[in-house]
Amino acid sequence: MELQDKVAVITGGSGGIGKAMAVAFIEQGARGIVLADLNQQQVEATAAELGCTGLACDVTQEGDVQAVVDRTLKQYGQIDLFCSNAGAGGLGLLTDASNEVWQKQWELHVMSHVYAARAVLPAMLARGDGYLLNTASAAGLLAAMGSGPYSVSKAAAVKLAEFIAITHGDEGIKVSVLCPQGVNTAMAPKRLGDGQTDGIIEPEALAATVVETLREERFYVLPHPEVGDYVRRKGDNIDRWLHGMRRLRKSTFDND
């Protein structure tokens, strides 16, 4: 996909990765950008700064997501690219993460993508063209040491993106899943082993990788290219990978 003259919606768009993608898309000549985020004041301020539209939206509420899609279709006539990007950390393991944390992570990292797909696919399928970019994490392909809810929900986000690509790929729908390690945002991991073993990158560098991947219409968006090697090694020998991850976890927490 070339972004020239395209219309894109970006959730989690008031800062960090979402804002960086918006800036990159505008630089590529997108004709319409709609930012959606939970905090109305912040998203409207970012939209005013960039010269686009900002809408308040709780992506865990299907009605809010549908309202953003309806407003964008009314304003621009179509949505070429929907970036389902909103997310948040959720610490804890099986024994100490509450049911509430697990449920919130599931709603934010899985159901938000379901709601987005449900809202945008009818019009995209009618046109025979459209693109979904779902933000997951390298943790969804590998693991984040300190967070079961985050790792598991992000893994489900990857699987959902795969399912959409399988189900609708022959109907003109393209799908990519964004799986970074550490990015210099409010969610940046603070220690080795929590997803930043290959370094923290700037949101602008991530956005450049997104643009390149969309142009080539590849499924994985890997701002840290090393992640692709790790996934291949995991697939080659899962038992060896699990053993290595246990060693990494032990060394990580022993050094705390």
N, C-alpha and C positions, 0 to 999 in steps of 0.2 A: 504494500500500500504506500503510495505517495501521499503526503499530507496536504499538498497544495489543494486549496479550495474545499477541503473536507471539514465536516462538523464533528466535534468530539465532546463527549461528556467525561468529566474526571471527578470521581468522588474522592474524599479526602484531599480536596484541591486547594485548601487555604494556605498550605505551607509544605515544606519538605519535598518529598518525591512528587506529590501531586502538582505543586506549584512549578517545580522544575520541568515536569513534562509539559505543562501548559505553555511555559516560556519557549520551550523547544518546538512545540507544535506551531505556535504563532510565528516563530522564525522560519519555519518550513512553509508558511503561507496558508495555514488553515483559515477558513473563512468564518468559522464560528467555534468558540470555546465556551462551554458551560461548566463552571466549577460548582460542586456541591459539597457541603460539609456541615458538621453538626452545629457549629457556632456561627450564627447568622452574621454577627458583626464582623468576625474575622474573615469569613468567606466573601462578604460584600466588599471589605477593604481590599482584599487581594484582587478581586475582580476589577475594582476601580483602578488599582495600580496597573493591571495588565490590559485594561480596555476590553474586558469580556463580561460575561454574565455570571453572577454569583447567587446561588440558591441555598437556603437552609434545608438540610436533609439528614434524617437519622436513618442510615442504611440498614439498620436492623428492623425497620418498619416498612413493610412492603408498600403500603400506601404512599409513603414519602418518596420511595424510589420511583413508583409509577408516576407520581406528580411531576418529578423532575423530567422524566422521559416525555410526558405529555406536554409540558411547557416548552421543552426543546423542539419537539416536533411542530408545535404551533408556531414557534419563532423562526425556525430554519427549514421546516418541511421534511427533514430527514436527519438521521443520526448515522454517520459513517463508522464511528469508532466510539465504543463505550469502555472507558477505563475504570473498572471496579477496583478502586485502590485503597479505600479506607481500611484502617487496621489499628490495632493497639496491642501492646504486650500483655502477657498474663502469666505471672510467675507461679511456680509451685509444681509439685510432683503428684503422684497418685494419692499419697497419704495426707498431704497437707494443702492441696488445692481444693477449695470448696466447690460444691456443686454449682454454686452461683458463678464462680470463675469459669468453670468448664462450659456452662451454658452460654455465658456472655461471649466467650471466645468462639464458640460454635456459631452463634448468631452473627457475629461480626465478620468472621473469616470464611464462613461457608454459606449461610442463608442469604447474606447480602449479595453474593454472586448469583445465587439462585434467583433472587428477586430481580436483579439487573437483567439476567438472561430472559426471564419471563416477560419483562417489560419491553425490551428492545427487539426480541426475535421476531414477533409477528410482522412488523414493518420491514425488517431486514429480509425476512424470508419472502415477503411479497415482492420485493425488489430483486431478490436473488443475489444480494450483496450486503456485506456488513462485516464488522470486525469487533471481537471482544478481546480486551486485554485485562486479564485478572491478575492482581498483585497477590502473590503468595510469599514465598521466602525460600532461601536455601535450606532453612530448617524443615520445610515441607518435603524436600528431597533427601535430606540427611537427618539432622536432629539439632535441637538447641538444648544444651545440657541442663539448664536450670528451669525448663518450662515444659511440662507435659501438655497442658492445654494448648499452648502456642504451637508446639511441634505437630501435634495430632490434628488440630484444626487447619493448619497450613498444608499438611499432607492431604487432607480432604479437599482443600481448595485446588490443589494440583490435579487430583483425580477427577474433580468436577469439570475442570477445563478440558481434560482428556475426553471425558464423556461427551461434552458438547461438541468437540472437534470431530469425534467419531460419528455422532448422531447427525450433525448438520453440515459437515465438511463438503459433502457432495451437493449441497444446496446453496453454495456460494458464501457460506459463513466461515470466516477465518478466525482462529483462536490462537492467542499467545498467553503464556503464563510467566510473570515476572518473578524471578527467584534470586534476589540479591543476598549477599551476606551483609556485613555492616555498612550502613550509609550514615553520613553525618547529619542526622536529624535528631529530634527529641527521643526517638526510639533506639538510637545507636547503642549496641551492646558495649558493656564496659570492661569485659575481661575475655581473655583467650578461652575459646571453647563455647562461647555463647553465640557463635555465628560470625565472628570477625577474624578468624584465624589468618585470613589473607589480606587483612587491612581494611580500614574504614575509607570509603570513597565519598566524594562529594555528590550531592543530588544531580548536579549538572552533568557529571560524567555518566551517571546512570541514565539520565534522559537521552544522552547521545546514543547509548547502546539501544535504548528503546526505539528511537527513530530508525537506526540501522536494521534492527530486527524486524520492525514493521515493514520496512522496504523489502526485505528478503522473505517476509511472511514465514518465519521460522517459529516453531512452537515455544521452545525455551528462550527466554530472555535472561541472559546470564552476564550481568555487569562484572561479576568476578568469574572469568572464564575457567578458573581452576575447578569450579563446582562441577562442570561437565566431566572432568577426569574423575572426580570423586564418585560421581553417580555411576560411571562405567565400572570403576573398581568395585563398588558395592554390588552391582549386578553380576560381575564376574565371580564373586565369592562372598556371599552374604555373611557366612560364619566368620570369615577373616575380618570383614568390615565391622561386625558387632564386637569382636574381640578388640580391635583397634579403638573403637569408640569407648569401650569400657576403660581401656588404658588412658585415653585422653581425658575422660571424665575424672578418673582418679587423680591424675596429675593436676588437673584444673582445680579441683576442690582441695587437694592437699596443699596447694600453694596459696590458698586464701588466707 
